[in-house]
Amino acid sequence: MKQSILISGSGGQGVLSAGMLLAQSAADSGKYASFLPEYGPEQRGGSAKCTVLTSDKEIISPLPKKCMYWICMNEQSFKKFGTQLKEGGVLVYNSNRVTSPITRTDITAIPVPSDQLADQLGNPKAANIILIGALLAARKAIVDPEHFLKSLEEKFASKSDEIRELNAKAFKIGGDIGKDYAE
Amino acid sequence: MAKVLMKGCEAVAEAAVRAGCRFFAGYPITPQNEIPEYLSRRLPEVGGVFIQGESEVASVNMVYGAATMGVRAMTSSSGPGISLKAEGISYLASCKLPALIVNVSRGGPGLGSIQPAQSDYLQATKALGHGGFRVMVFAPYTLQEAVDLTYQAFDYAERDRNPVFLLMDGCLGAIMELVELPEMKEPSDENTKKWNLRKRPDEKRPARALTPIYPEIILEMENKTRGELYKKWEREDVKVEEFMIDDAEYVVVAYGIAARVAKEAVITLREQGYKIGMIRPITLYPFPKQSFHKLNYDKVKAIIDIELTIPAQMRDDIALEVMGRAPIFEYGRSGGNLLDDDGTYDAIMKVIKEVG
């Protein structure tokens, strides 16, 4: 089944790299995958958004109007893209930055204090991995968490052990939160 | 070979290298910058030359120079930059030089927007430059097709001694998908050695010249030959996907990224029992005229042209073939807004309800 994930935040938060990692891990696990960044004139600090699709069948349209899952990393994009999450969808959000109340009752909302948790790990850049960890623990059909971890390892193969351990820890911390919302 | 996840622009660039392209000149413009960025690294690795020209005009003329030497050469840009290259493309056609020109198109007219759009159909198919020449225009709808068409483009260009144009939009340029890359071809001037200007120490032959300027009587002959070539394309080189059109009452026409979204809607509507199909031109020129003539107009209630631009540009070509035998509707988005699954489904549904 086609799974659609919207990731949004501000430039520099790792929105696009999170999307690419997800797409790559889906591809590595034998699924079809597409990754579409929404580009603009902004750089750091501007808004960043991407759509990832994973599927067991070839992906025909890469442009869904609404997505089933949404990783939201900041308040600005939360306000902007709220209508792009499907009814019955799952919202995983950075509760340190998304300060608006979650008013929709037709979705599952998973608050993750990802900035705070990443800081505790010693690297604020790990926030995106924490959020992915939470989403994949809640909905394994997107990409099996084991596959994601393996792709993450491969992607960072040339980096220090420290960074790879940090990634694995971040993914697990997110997973511990997400698994309470598993179907 | 295993499939790899690649970005559209980079996949096209790599396919060109594998086809034996060893020269690129271009000037930056969004959303095609990843093509020159990739080639600036990749071409030197294989002994090729990458030049960021001082302008679009200079770049296309550098491609002209490289092509005279029988080197597989390309340039890329987006709408505003293609306009600037128009003179050079016309001269390439006049001098009968092969080259690949890629347009990763964005919103228009004028500076338009940097967001994806299919706003350059008319430019690509009707007048890429002055003088009434034509080029084959390839319009892929997946990255795999973009790779395959890029790989073939140089062969067509050399066969016809004419530039080939690849038209894709910013969406296909930016998207990452799985592609299977073709094998690496060794660069060769085998197809062009009869006329290229490369010096061969082992070959005794008189000096050659290539010119884009002809005496009047020759110019007319040349243009007649060109006319014949374009007719031959229409007979032999049309590429099209005909999807479920045999019993179709509603026929969607779309190319490139719009065809991806439209096809999803067509499949959904078929599942719901509607007799709907799609004609997807892969060569925008030569246009797949025959696909429209084989439709059963006793049954066809509507033709729906879907493009990522407003107003629709392919509509005129469709109308020439439909010849009033069915009403033509159009749906599109513009101004940086993309087509999406639900919106496109709704637009088709609206037509179905309207015509009954």
Chai-1 contact restraints between the chains, C-beta under 6 A:
chainA,res_idxA,chainB,res_idxB,connection_type,confidence,min_distance_angstrom,max_distance_angstrom,comment,restraint_id
A,A23,B,M176,contact,1.0,0.0,6.0,A-B,restraint_1
A,Q24,B,L5,contact,1.0,0.0,6.0,A-B,restraint_2
A,A27,B,L5,contact,1.0,0.0,6.0,A-B,restraint_3
A,A27,B,L178,contact,1.0,0.0,6.0,A-B,restraint_4
A,S34,B,I175,contact,1.0,0.0,6.0,A-B,restraint_5
A,S34,B,E177,contact,1.0,0.0,6.0,A-B,restraint_6
A,F35,B,M176,contact,1.0,0.0,6.0,A-B,restraint_7
A,L36,B,I175,contact,1.0,0.0,6.0,A-B,restraint_8
A,P37,B,A174,contact,1.0,0.0,6.0,A-B,restraint_9
A,I60,B,R260,contact,1.0,0.0,6.0,A-B,restraint_10
A,I60,B,K263,contact,1.0,0.0,6.0,A-B,restraint_11
A,I60,B,E264,contact,1.0,0.0,6.0,A-B,restraint_12
A,S61,B,R260,contact,1.0,0.0,6.0,A-B,restraint_13
A,S61,B,V261,contact,1.0,0.0,6.0,A-B,restraint_14
A,S61,B,E264,contact,1.0,0.0,6.0,A-B,restraint_15
A,S61,B,D341,contact,1.0,0.0,6.0,A-B,restraint_16
A,P62,B,I175,contact,1.0,0.0,6.0,A-B,restraint_17
A,L63,B,V261,contact,1.0,0.0,6.0,A-B,restraint_18
A,L63,B,L338,contact,1.0,0.0,6.0,A-B,restraint_19
A,L63,B,D340,contact,1.0,0.0,6.0,A-B,restraint_20
A,P64,B,D341,contact,1.0,0.0,6.0,A-B,restraint_21
A,K65,B,D340,contact,1.0,0.0,6.0,A-B,restraint_22
A,K65,B,D341,contact,1.0,0.0,6.0,A-B,restraint_23
A,K65,B,D342,contact,1.0,0.0,6.0,A-B,restraint_24
